[in-house]
Amino acid sequence: MFHPVKRTFLLFAVTCLVATCAFAAPERCTRGGPEVQRDLGNGYSLVIGRPADQSKRNLCRAALVGPGGKVFFEVTESEAGLLPITGQDVNGDDQPDVVLETRPATGGYGYYILSLADPPGLLRSFSVSVPLIFEDRDGDGKVEIWGRENAFDSIEGFSTADSPHPLVIFRLKGSRLYYVSPAFWHEYEADIAQARGQIPKGDLSDMLMSEMPNTKPAAPDQQDPKAEKYLHIRALVLQITLDYLYGGRGAQAWDTILDMWPENDRKRIRQVILKGRTEGVLAEINRQPGPPAA
């Protein structure tokens, strides 16, 4: 039977699947092969394949090559692939762009957005721990860059399926990335409504009462049969809180903790939330990029 609480996890899994499918498209290279070339028009092409340096024969080099064979950008990693969004305007300048996704040997995902405008070359690069999707998510003609936050996976002892993976959405304007998740509030709102619908009021009240500061704790050898139920409720409450926070409703996020989290643990969980958010995708994507791998 389908369990409603799995929705966020399923969306997270679908994000990974979509990214994997995109990366597994024909225009990619893994451990030195195959050779790929995409004609980009006006004398430009994107070439992906084994580097000339034989010591790197198990790696993949991706290069933006212009008229006369001039190289405007190149990067070498364990894997490199051309995303389907390539050829569309990603950064809002009415010029086609190229999006490369790489898989460094150290793990994670690298993204390189290349412009074919004058002068051609790198617009923006960033490294993240989760796959990202480049698409016009709301059909307004602007490309969004989105994924699922992984900073809260398995937090508080939750399973990966129960852990919250809030949506994070960006847009690229020029060479600057902007966080635009609040513009998609309706998606967070729907997720919140679903999570609230899964929390029986009686069970929530029981959980809050059982952890009041003056409540006598159970003896060490007595396992509370309701512990699993309470853990499930906590996961849903945290999901609601993070949906509010990532959706741009910070005040409502903290009101949720005040109303739905045990009184003696509110300060700690707030710090956990803030720490996770500052160390997650938002921090990764805003980190100053280093030079591309040679």
N, C-alpha and C positions, 0 to 999 in steps of 0.2 A: 504493500500500500504506500502511496506517495505521502511523505511527511511534509506538511507545509513549511516547517522551519528550515527545510533544506533549500528554500528558494535562493537565498543569498549565495549559498555554497554552489548551487547549480549554476547561477549566473557567473560566479567566479570560475567554475570549471569550463563553462562555455567560452568565457573570455580566453582562457588558456587554449581551448580547442581551436577557436577561430584563429588565434595567433599562430598556433602550431600549423594549421592548415595553410595559412598565408605563407608561413616560412617554408612549408614543404612544397610550395609551388615550384614549377620547373625552373624559374629564374633564381636559382640559388646554388651555392657551392658549399660542400661539406668535406672537410679534410682533403682539400686539394682538387676536388672535381665535382661536377663536370665544368667545362668551360661554358660561360654564358655571355652573350653580347646583346644589348638592347639598343636599337637605333632610336635616338631621341629627337632627331630632326636637326636641321641647320648645321649639319656637320658634327654634331655631338653624339656620343654613345657612352653607354655604361658597360664596362667590361668586368666580369667576375671570373676568377679562375686561379690556378696555381701560380704563385710568385715565381719570378725568374730565378731568384736565389734558391738553389737546391737544398740548402739547409732548412728551408721553410716549405718544403714540398708538400707537407701535410696540412698546410694552412691555406687560407683563401684570401686573395687580394681583390678588392673592389676599387675600380678607378673610373673617374669621370674624365673622358678624353674628348678634346675638342679638335677643331680643324688643324690639320698638319700633325696630328698625333700629340699635341700638347696636353699634358696631364694637369687638370685643375684641382683634383682632389684624389687621394687614395688612402685606403686603410686596409690593414691585414689582420685577420682574426681566425679563430678556428672554423667559424662558419660565417657566411655573408649571403644575404638575400635581398632581392628587390621587392618591395611591397607593392601590392596592386594599385595603391593610390598614386603611384608614380605617373607623371604626366598631367596630373591635376594641379590646381593652384592650392597649395597647402597654407601659405602664409599671408594671403590676402593682397598680393600685389598684381594680380591678373596675369601672372606669368607661370608657366608650368614648372613643377618642382620634382625632385627625385627623393625618394625615401628609402634608405638602406637600413636593414636590421642585421646586426651581427651578434654572434654568441662568443664572447671571450672565453678563453680556457678557464678563467677564474670563476665563471658562472654569471648569471644575470643576462641582461639584454642591452645592447648598445644601439642607439638610433642616430642616424646622420641625415639631416634634411639639407639637400643641395639645391641651389637655385640655378636655373638656366638663363636667368636675366643677365644683363650686362652690368658688372662682370659676373661670370658664372663662378660657382664655388660653394663652400660650406656656409649655410645660414645659421644652423644651430645643431649641437650634438648633446646628448645626455645618456647616462647609464642608469638603469633601474633594475630592481630585483624581480619585477613582474612584467609579463608581456603587455604591450599596449596596442590598441587598435586605432588606425587612422581612417576616419570615415565622416561623412556628413550625417551625423546622428539624428538630427531633427529635420532634415530636408530643407534647410534654409539657404543652401548654397555655400555654407562655410564648413570647412573641415574641422572636426573635433579630434582630439587625441585623448583616448580614455582607457581606463583599466580599472582593476579592483585592488584596493589597498590590502596589503598582506601583512602589515605591521601587527595586526591583532590576531593572527592565526595561532590557535592553541592557547590563547591568553586565558588566565584564570582556570586552567585545567579543562577548558572546553575542547571538544573534538573539533577537527578541521571543519566538519560539516556544520556544526553549531556555531563556530566562530564567526564574528561579523567581518565582512569584507566590503566596506562601503565603496561606493562608486567615486572615482576621481576623474574630472574632465578638464581638459585644457584646450586652448586655441593658441596658434602661433600667429602673431602679427608682426610682420617684418622679421626680425630675429629674436623677438621677445616672446616668451611663453606667459600666458595669462590663465589663471585659475578661474574657470567659468562654471563650476558645479552649481552655484546658486541659480543660474539661469535654467537649470533642469530640475527645479524643485519638485515638480509634479512626479518625477520618478522616485525621489526620496519619500515623498508624501505617501505614495502607494505602498512602498516597502514598510513604512511606519504603520500604516493602517493594517496591513497584513500581520505584522508582528504583534500589535496590540490585540488583535482578534484571537491570538493563540494563548493569551495569558488570562486564565480564569481569575476573576477578582478575588474569590475566596482563597485561592492558593497564594496569590500575591500577598494578601493580608496575613495569611499564616506565616509566610516566609519572613515578612517584616517583623511580625510579633516574636517569632522564634529567635531573632537576632537582636532584640532590644538590649540596651546596655545592662538592664537589671534582670535579664533572663538567666536562669540557672542553667549552666551548660550540662550537656549529657555526660554521663560517666564514660571514661575512655573506652570501655569494652562494649558500649552500646552504640551501634550504628543506626543512625536515624534513617528509617525506610523512605523518608521523604527527601533525602539528600539529592538524589538524582533529579527529582522533580524541581527542586529549588535551583539546582545548577542550570537546568533547562530554562527556567524563568530568568535567571541572571543573564544568560546568553541573549535572550530576547530583549531584555531591558537595555543591555549594552548595545545591541543592534539598533534599537530605537534612538538611543543617545547619540551614537555615531552618525546615524542618518541625519539627525538634526544638525550636528556639528559640521559635517562635511557639506550639508546642503545649505549652509549659511545661516542657520538659526541657533546660534550659540546659547542665547538665553534660555531657549526651550530645551536645549540639551542638558543644561545644568538643573533646570526645573525637573527634568525627568529623573535625574539622580536624587534630588530632594524628595520626590514623591514615590519613587519605586525602587530605591536601593537601601539596604539596611543602614540605619542611622550611624552605627558605630564604625562603618567602613566607608563612608562617603568621601572623606578627605583623601584616603589612600587611593580609591578608584579614580578619583579626579586626576590625581597625579599620574596614575598609570595611563589614563587616556591621553593626557597632554604629552607625556613622554613618547607614546606610540605614534601620535600624530606628527611630532617634530622629527621623528626618526624614520618615517615612512616615505611613500612616494613623493609627497610634497617636498621633503628635504632632498631626496635623490635628484629630482628633476630640476631643482633650483641650484644644485651644487655647481660651482664653476667647473666647466669641462676642462680636462687636460688636453694635451696635444693628441691627435689621432695616432693610433699604433702604426709604427713604421713597417 
